[in-house]
Amino acid sequence: MSLFDYVTALRLRHRLRVRAMVVLATASLIASCAGIAQRPAPPRVEVAGLQGAMLAGNALTLVVALKVTNPNPFPIAVDTLEADVTLEGTPAATGRLPAPVTLAASGETRVDVETRADVRVLTGLLERILRRGRLNYEITGFLVALDGRRLNFSKRGDLNAGDLLGRRQ
């Protein structure tokens, strides 16, 4: 074997080692990335209802019931939730989630948010509401998961006036 053949053989072995190391490093990188968790899909929020709960002084407590669906196969912790209630086109109440809540994995969780309404605002709407027996409402707001993701929600609808006074249909 000549010196030239020997050097060529060394270069070829070196190239094969480098290629093998590149393939091994690439395979290791791909395998390690497979273990990285994907960012969770955002939950879906729907307003399930609005009901009067309690009258104290000049404030009426309205309970906004939300149906929150978590599409992920793991639970999601919600840190903050805020809602604004508009009745008959007039801003009437605001509220917040009193404590963090955990959304069930791959399921629905009911979340009740207590809001406070000024009775003086509601008094101005009372005649219209009683005449019709129903009231138009809109609920808008947002929730913030512990990972910082924010999700806005909104729902408009009609509510039986008896439900606002605490009667069930």
C-alpha positions as CSV (number, residue, x, y, z in Angstrom):
1,M,0.0,0.0,0.0
2,S,1.4,3.3,-1.0
3,L,1.5,6.4,1.1
4,F,-1.2,8.0,-1.1
5,D,-3.5,5.0,-0.6
6,Y,-2.9,5.2,3.1
7,V,-3.8,8.9,3.3
8,T,-6.9,8.4,1.1
9,A,-8.1,5.6,3.4
10,L,-7.6,7.8,6.5
11,R,-9.6,10.6,4.9
12,L,-12.4,8.2,4.0
13,R,-12.6,6.8,7.6
14,H,-12.6,10.4,8.9
15,R,-15.5,11.4,6.6
16,L,-17.4,8.3,7.6
17,R,-16.9,9.1,11.4
18,V,-18.0,12.7,10.9
19,R,-21.1,11.6,9.0
20,A,-21.9,9.0,11.6
21,M,-21.6,11.6,14.4
22,V,-23.8,14.1,12.4
23,V,-26.5,11.3,12.0
24,L,-26.2,10.4,15.7
25,A,-26.4,14.0,16.8
26,T,-29.4,14.7,14.5
27,A,-31.2,11.5,15.8
28,S,-30.5,12.6,19.4
29,L,-31.9,16.1,18.8
30,I,-35.1,14.8,17.2
31,A,-35.6,12.3,20.0
32,S,-35.1,15.0,22.7
33,C,-37.5,17.4,20.9
34,A,-40.2,14.7,21.0
35,G,-40.3,15.1,24.8
36,I,-40.9,18.9,24.7
37,A,-44.5,19.6,25.6
38,Q,-46.6,21.5,23.1
39,R,-48.4,24.6,24.1
40,P,-51.9,23.8,25.3
41,A,-54.9,24.6,23.1
42,P,-57.0,27.4,24.5
43,P,-60.2,26.5,26.4
44,R,-63.6,27.5,24.9
45,V,-65.9,29.7,27.0
46,E,-69.6,29.9,26.7
47,V,-72.1,31.8,28.9
48,A,-74.5,29.3,30.4
49,G,-76.7,31.8,32.2
50,L,-77.3,34.9,34.3
51,Q,-79.2,34.9,37.5
52,G,-79.9,37.3,40.3
53,A,-78.6,36.1,43.6
54,M,-78.9,38.6,46.5
55,L,-79.8,42.2,47.2
56,A,-77.7,44.0,49.8
57,G,-78.0,47.8,50.1
58,N,-77.6,49.4,46.7
59,A,-76.0,46.4,45.1
60,L,-77.5,43.3,43.5
61,T,-75.3,40.3,43.1
62,L,-75.6,38.7,39.6
63,V,-74.2,35.2,39.1
64,V,-72.7,34.7,35.6
65,A,-72.5,30.9,35.0
66,L,-69.9,30.0,32.4
67,K,-69.4,26.6,30.7
68,V,-65.7,26.3,30.1
69,T,-64.5,23.5,27.8
70,N,-60.9,22.3,28.0
71,P,-59.9,20.4,24.8
72,N,-56.6,19.3,26.2
73,P,-55.9,15.9,27.8
74,F,-54.6,17.6,30.9
75,P,-56.1,20.1,33.4
76,I,-55.6,23.8,33.0
77,A,-55.4,26.2,36.0
78,V,-57.2,29.5,35.4
79,D,-55.8,32.4,37.4
80,T,-58.0,35.3,36.5
81,L,-61.5,35.8,35.0
82,E,-63.3,39.1,34.6
83,A,-66.8,39.8,33.2
84,D,-68.9,42.8,32.4
85,V,-72.7,42.6,32.2
86,T,-74.8,44.9,30.0
87,L,-78.6,44.9,30.4
88,E,-80.8,46.5,27.8
89,G,-77.8,48.2,26.3
90,T,-76.7,49.8,29.7
91,P,-73.5,48.7,31.5
92,A,-74.9,47.2,34.7
93,A,-72.4,45.0,36.5
94,T,-68.8,43.9,36.7
95,G,-67.2,40.9,38.3
96,R,-64.1,38.7,38.8
97,L,-63.4,35.1,39.6
98,P,-63.1,35.0,43.4
99,A,-60.4,32.3,43.4
100,P,-58.3,30.3,40.8
101,V,-60.1,27.3,39.3
102,T,-58.8,24.2,37.5
103,L,-60.5,23.2,34.3
104,A,-61.1,19.4,34.0
105,A,-59.0,17.6,31.4
106,S,-60.9,16.9,28.1
107,G,-64.1,18.1,29.6
108,E,-66.4,20.9,30.8
109,T,-66.2,22.9,34.0
110,R,-68.9,25.2,35.3
111,V,-67.5,28.4,36.6
112,D,-69.7,30.9,38.5
113,V,-68.6,34.5,38.6
114,E,-70.3,36.8,41.0
115,T,-70.8,40.3,39.7
116,R,-72.2,43.4,41.4
117,A,-74.8,45.7,39.9
118,D,-75.8,49.1,41.2
119,V,-79.5,49.0,42.1
120,R,-80.0,52.6,40.9
121,V,-78.9,51.5,37.3
122,L,-81.3,48.6,37.5
123,T,-84.1,50.7,38.8
124,G,-84.0,52.8,35.6
125,L,-84.3,49.6,33.6
126,L,-87.0,48.0,35.8
127,E,-90.1,49.4,34.0
128,R,-88.8,48.3,30.6
129,I,-88.0,44.8,31.9
130,L,-91.3,44.4,33.7
131,R,-93.3,45.6,30.6
132,R,-91.6,43.1,28.3
133,G,-91.1,40.3,30.9
134,R,-87.7,39.7,29.4
135,L,-84.5,41.6,29.2
136,N,-81.6,41.7,26.6
137,Y,-78.2,41.1,28.1
138,E,-74.6,40.9,26.9
139,I,-71.8,39.4,28.9
140,T,-68.2,40.1,27.8
141,G,-64.9,39.3,29.5
142,F,-61.7,37.3,29.5
143,L,-59.9,34.6,31.4
144,V,-56.1,34.2,31.9
145,A,-54.6,30.8,32.4
146,L,-51.5,30.4,34.7
147,D,-49.3,30.2,31.6
148,G,-50.4,33.7,30.7
149,R,-52.7,32.9,27.8
150,R,-55.7,35.2,27.6
151,L,-59.0,34.2,26.0
152,N,-61.8,36.7,25.4
153,F,-65.5,35.7,25.5
154,S,-68.9,37.3,24.7
155,K,-72.5,36.3,24.6
156,R,-75.7,38.1,23.9
157,G,-79.2,36.8,24.8
158,D,-82.6,37.2,26.3
159,L,-83.4,36.4,29.9
160,N,-86.8,35.9,31.6
161,A,-87.3,38.7,34.1
162,G,-88.2,36.1,36.8
163,D,-84.8,34.6,36.6
164,L,-83.2,37.9,37.4
165,L,-85.4,38.1,40.5
166,G,-84.3,34.7,41.6
167,R,-87.2,32.5,40.4
168,R,-86.4,29.4,38.4
169,Q,-88.5,28.4,35.4
